[in-house]
């Protein structure tokens, strides 16, 4: 089995460099001149537009590893052409007094979304550029996207793939727009649904204190399990609040979704419910999230038979880790005990997003 290369060998220095500084500044949008060149988008251009549509804000370095595979002059020239043609917009903090310039941060523009929607099936229909005035509003996305680049690079290397991560990574990435799920409105995919996603005969859901509703994961990773060969999904919630009590409503909705809601959605094409990974910005916040999860993950599936028993999907599928652990290659995740009546301590497991997925066949 191939070993994972060290992070400093993955062309990711520029992805992480400066993110902490970038997010602390006001911004200046670049202004186009009066001419807009005609442009016939290449597949690589469409990958750039798609990545921006899904992940919202991406730096030049992030686009380099995602859609180009390397950082060079041709990349910068192509991004400049996409900007001049009106397909993307870009901004950055003002130049520092000491000299030099920050790298550009890119966002999809209205024309770019129209081109992408016409050329690529499955593009999210409803989209609009953000009303951004300060980098503090983009901080969450920039930090998460840098983390996704890191995980994607390590995962691609693990399965022996190289080149642009948008295609080389062994999972597909959906952002908050296309990853949004409304179980009350989304029709179950009748033709493609896996029969194993049905509730077992004679079983029923006890919702406990969970609540139904829309879930909007910050990122959704989908692919094929490296061992079983089954389709899988991991929903990622990146939390920067440092206030676990603000996650109570989100935990209650995920609890309901994992007990029954997912069976009525696109995720029913998979044999099992998705995994959910809460990623805290700071390590010391992991325990706080875990305590709230222990209080609020109460939905269960009750099985009839010789012995009446129940299990708690939310408690089994929701895990917590930190950004620092993921960047350090630490696969340790923490979960609450499977039974809320248990008085045991939290459970530590190993989950490697780097090794979880098999190589994609649709590169």
C-alpha positions in Angstrom: 0.0 0.0 0.0 1.5 3.4 -0.9 2.5 5.7 1.9 1.2 9.2 2.3 3.8 11.8 1.4 4.6 14.6 3.8 2.5 17.7 3.5 5.5 19.9 2.5 5.8 17.8 -0.7 2.4 18.5 -2.0 2.7 22.0 -3.5 0.5 23.4 -0.8 2.7 26.0 0.8 1.0 28.8 -1.1 -2.5 27.5 -0.2 -1.9 28.0 3.5 0.5 30.9 3.4 -1.1 34.1 4.1 -4.6 32.9 4.8 -4.5 34.1 8.4 -3.3 37.5 7.2 -5.8 37.7 4.3 -8.9 37.3 6.4 -8.0 40.2 8.7 -8.2 42.9 6.1 -10.7 45.0 4.2 -10.9 44.3 0.5 -10.5 46.0 -2.8 -12.2 44.6 -5.9 -10.3 44.7 -9.2 -11.9 46.9 -11.8 -12.2 45.7 -15.4 -11.4 48.1 -18.3 -14.0 48.8 -21.0 -13.2 45.9 -23.3 -14.3 42.3 -22.7 -12.5 39.8 -24.9 -14.4 36.9 -26.5 -13.5 33.7 -24.8 -14.3 30.1 -25.7 -13.9 28.3 -22.3 -11.7 25.2 -22.2 -12.4 22.2 -19.9 -9.9 23.6 -17.5 -11.7 26.9 -17.5 -15.0 25.1 -16.7 -13.2 23.3 -13.9 -12.2 26.7 -12.5 -15.8 28.0 -12.8 -17.2 24.8 -11.2 -14.8 25.0 -8.3 -15.8 28.6 -7.7 -19.5 27.8 -8.0 -19.1 25.1 -5.3 -16.6 26.6 -2.9 -17.3 30.3 -3.4 -13.9 31.9 -2.6 -10.6 30.5 -3.8 -7.2 32.1 -3.9 -4.9 32.0 -6.9 -2.9 29.2 -5.1 -6.0 27.2 -4.4 -7.1 27.4 -8.0 -3.6 26.4 -9.0 -3.7 23.1 -7.1 -7.4 22.4 -7.8 -7.7 23.2 -11.5 -4.2 23.6 -12.9 -2.0 21.3 -11.0 0.8 23.8 -10.6 1.5 27.5 -10.0 2.9 29.3 -13.1 2.6 32.3 -15.3 0.1 30.6 -17.7 -2.3 30.1 -14.8 -2.2 33.8 -13.8 -2.7 34.8 -17.4 -5.7 32.5 -17.8 -7.3 33.8 -14.6 -6.7 37.4 -15.8 -8.5 36.5 -19.1 -11.4 34.9 -17.3 -11.7 38.1 -15.2 -11.5 40.4 -18.2 -14.1 38.3 -20.0 -16.5 38.8 -17.0 -16.7 35.2 -16.0 -15.1 35.8 -12.5 -14.5 38.7 -10.3 -11.6 39.1 -7.9 -10.5 41.0 -4.8 -7.7 41.2 -2.3 -6.6 43.3 0.7 -4.9 46.6 0.0 -1.2 46.4 -0.5 0.7 46.5 2.8 2.8 49.6 3.6 5.9 47.5 3.5 5.4 46.8 -0.2 4.3 43.7 -2.2 0.8 42.6 -2.9 -1.5 39.9 -1.6 -2.7 37.2 -4.0 -6.1 37.6 -5.6 -9.2 35.9 -4.2 -11.6 34.8 -6.9 -15.4 34.4 -7.0 -17.7 33.3 -9.8 -19.5 36.1 -11.6 -23.0 36.1 -13.1 -21.8 35.5 -16.7 -19.5 32.7 -15.5 -22.4 31.0 -13.8 -24.5 31.3 -17.0 -21.7 29.8 -19.1 -21.2 26.9 -16.5 -24.9 26.2 -16.4 -25.1 26.0 -20.2 -22.0 23.8 -20.5 -22.2 21.4 -17.5 -25.1 19.4 -16.4 -25.9 19.5 -12.7 -24.8 23.1 -12.1 -26.8 24.6 -9.3 -29.6 26.8 -10.8 -30.0 29.5 -8.2 -26.8 31.5 -7.7 -25.8 35.1 -7.2 -22.5 36.7 -6.2 -22.1 37.7 -2.6 -22.3 41.2 -1.2 -18.8 41.2 0.3 -17.3 44.2 2.0 -14.7 42.6 4.4 -12.6 39.5 4.3 -14.0 38.5 7.6 -17.1 37.3 5.7 -14.9 35.0 3.6 -12.7 33.8 6.4 -14.8 30.6 7.0 -14.7 29.6 3.4 -11.0 30.4 2.9 -9.9 28.3 5.9 -12.2 25.4 4.9 -11.1 25.4 1.3 -7.4 25.4 2.3 -8.2 22.4 4.4 -10.0 20.7 1.5 -7.0 21.3 -0.8 -4.8 19.7 1.8 -7.0 16.6 2.3 -7.5 16.3 -1.5 -3.8 16.5 -2.2 -3.0 13.8 0.3 -5.8 11.6 -0.8 -4.9 11.9 -4.5 -1.3 10.9 -3.7 -2.5 8.0 -1.6 -4.4 6.5 -4.6 -1.5 7.3 -6.9 -3.1 10.1 -8.9 -1.5 13.5 -9.7 -2.4 16.6 -11.6 -5.3 19.1 -10.8 -7.1 18.0 -7.6 -10.5 18.8 -9.0 -10.1 15.6 -11.0 -7.3 13.8 -9.2 -8.8 13.7 -5.7 -10.7 10.4 -5.1 -13.8 12.3 -4.1 -16.1 14.9 -5.6 -16.7 18.1 -3.7 -20.0 19.9 -3.3 -20.3 23.2 -1.6 -23.1 24.6 0.5 -25.3 25.4 -2.5 -25.4 22.1 -4.3 -24.9 20.1 -1.0 -28.0 21.6 0.5 -30.7 18.9 1.3 -34.3 19.5 2.1 -35.9 16.1 2.9 -39.4 17.5 2.7 -38.9 18.6 -0.9 -36.3 16.4 -2.4 -37.9 13.4 -4.2 -36.4 9.9 -3.5 -34.5 8.8 -6.6 -36.8 5.9 -7.4 -34.8 4.3 -10.2 -31.4 4.6 -8.5 -32.3 4.1 -4.9 -30.5 1.3 -3.1 -33.1 -1.0 -1.5 -30.8 -1.3 1.6 -31.6 2.4 2.3 -35.1 1.5 3.2 -36.1 1.3 6.9 -36.0 -2.4 7.9 -39.5 -4.1 8.0 -41.1 -3.9 11.4 -38.9 -1.0 12.4 -39.9 2.6 13.1 -38.1 5.9 13.9 -38.4 7.5 17.4 -37.4 11.1 16.7 -36.6 11.9 20.3 -35.8 15.6 20.5 -34.6 15.8 16.9 -36.3 18.1 14.4 -36.7 17.8 10.7 -35.5 20.5 8.4 -33.0 21.6 5.8 -29.3 20.7 6.2 -26.6 22.7 4.6 -23.2 21.1 5.0 -20.3 23.3 4.3 -18.8 20.6 2.1 -20.0 17.2 0.9 -17.4 14.6 -0.2 -18.8 11.7 -2.3 -17.0 8.8 -3.8 -16.5 5.0 -3.4 -15.4 3.3 -0.3 -11.8 2.0 -0.6 -12.6 -1.3 1.0 -16.3 -2.1 0.3 -16.6 -0.5 -3.1 -19.9 1.0 -2.0 -20.9 4.6 -2.7 -20.4 6.8 0.4 -20.7 10.5 1.4 -19.2 12.5 4.2 -20.8 15.8 5.1 -18.5 18.4 6.7 -19.4 21.2 9.0 -16.6 23.6 9.7 -17.3 25.5 12.9 -15.4 28.7 13.9 -17.8 30.0 16.5 -16.2 28.6 19.6 -19.7 28.5 21.0 -21.0 25.0 20.9 -24.5 26.0 22.1 -25.0 27.7 18.7 -24.8 24.2 17.1 -27.8 22.8 19.0 -30.3 23.4 16.2 -27.8 22.0 13.6 -27.2 18.9 15.6 -31.0 18.3 16.1 -31.5 18.5 12.3 -28.6 16.2 11.5 -29.9 13.8 14.1 -33.3 13.6 12.4 -31.7 13.4 8.9 -29.6 10.5 9.8 -32.5 8.6 11.4 -34.9 9.0 8.6 -34.6 12.1 6.4 -31.7 10.8 4.2 -33.9 7.9 3.0 -36.1 10.4 1.1 -33.2 12.2 -0.7 -30.4 11.8 -3.3 -28.4 10.0 -0.5 -30.8 7.1 -0.8 -28.7 5.9 -3.8 -26.2 4.7 -1.1 -26.7 1.7 1.1 -26.0 3.5 4.4 -26.6 7.0 5.8 -23.8 9.5 5.3 -21.2 10.3 7.8 -21.1 13.7 9.4 -17.8 15.3 10.5 -17.8 18.5 12.6 -14.5 20.2 12.3 -13.7 22.8 14.9 -11.2 25.6 14.3 -9.5 25.1 17.7 -8.6 21.8 19.4 -10.0 22.9 22.8 -13.4 23.4 21.3 -13.8 19.6 20.4 -15.0 18.7 23.9 -17.6 21.4 24.0 -19.2 20.2 20.7 -19.1 16.7 22.0 -21.0 17.6 25.2 -23.8 19.3 23.2 -23.9 16.3 20.9 -24.4 14.0 23.9 -27.3 16.0 25.1 -29.1 16.4 21.8 -28.5 13.3 19.7 -31.5 11.3 20.8 -33.3 10.1 17.6 -33.3 6.3 17.3 -34.6 3.4 15.1 -36.6 0.9 17.1 -36.4 -2.7 15.8 -39.0 -5.4 16.6 -38.2 -9.0 16.8 -37.5 -11.5 19.5 -35.9 -8.7 21.5 -37.0 -5.1 21.0 -33.8 -3.1 20.5 -32.9 0.3 19.2 -29.9 2.1 17.8 -29.0 5.8 17.4 -27.8 6.7 13.9 -26.9 10.2 14.8 -24.7 9.1 17.7 -23.1 6.5 15.4 -22.4 8.7 12.4 -21.6 12.1 13.8 -18.0 12.7 14.8 -15.9 15.7 15.9 -12.3 16.6 15.1 -10.3 19.8 14.7 -8.6 21.6 11.9 -5.3 21.1 13.6 -5.7 17.4 13.7 -6.5 17.1 10.0 -3.6 19.3 9.0 -1.2 17.3 11.2 -2.5 14.0 9.6 -4.0 12.9 12.9 -6.9 10.6 12.1 -8.4 10.6 15.6 -12.1 11.5 15.7 -14.3 11.7 18.8 -17.9 10.5 19.1 -20.4 10.2 21.9 -21.2 6.8 23.2 -23.7 4.9 21.0 -26.3 4.6 23.8 -27.3 7.9 25.5 -28.1 5.9 28.6 -24.5 4.8 29.0 -22.3 6.7 31.4 -19.1 5.9 29.7 -16.7 8.5 28.4 -16.6 9.6 24.8 -15.4 7.2 22.2 -12.2 7.8 20.1 -12.0 6.2 16.7 -9.8 6.5 13.6 -11.2 8.0 10.4 -8.9 8.9 7.6 -10.5 11.0 4.9 -7.2 10.5 3.0 -7.6 6.7 2.9 -11.4 6.4 2.9 -12.1 6.8 -0.8 -11.0 4.6 -3.8 -9.6 6.3 -6.9 -12.2 7.8 -9.2 -12.9 6.3 -12.5 -14.3 9.4 -14.1 -11.2 11.6 -14.2 
